[in-house]
Amino acid sequence: MAGLGHRLSKEESRARWRELRMLWNEYDPIGVVGTADLESNGEYESYVGDVLRLLEQEAPAEEIVTKLRQLLTGHIGLTWSPELAARTERFVARSRDGYGAKWPNTHV
C-alpha cells in the first residue's frame, strides 16, 4: 500500500464521493437508477465507501471485482453471469482510472 499522501478537505472528499456514486449509478447492477437520476440517486450510497477504501489502498482490479462479486451475489442476491462480470470489470476500470487521474495519493 502506498503512503497516505494528501488529506482531502471536506469539499474535496464530498466531490470524490459524488463522482464515485455517479459511477455506481451508471453501473447500476440491479437496474433501478434512471438516466435523469444518475447524479442524485442514493441507491448504492452504502457501497461507495467500500470501493473508495480499496481505491485508496491501490487494490488491484481483480481484488475489487472479487469484492464486488461477493457483495452482488451474497448481499444483494444477484446471479453472477458473464454479462454482469463484464459490466463489473468496466465499472472497476472506470473507477480506478478516474480515481488515479484525479485523486491519487489522497485520503480523508
Secondary structure, 3 states (H helix, E strand, C coil): CCCCCEECCHHHHHHHHHHHHHHHHHHCCCCCCCHHHCCCCCCCHHHHHHHHHHHHCCCCHHHHHHHHHHHHHHHCCCCCCHHHHHHHHHHHHHHHHHHHHHCCCEEC
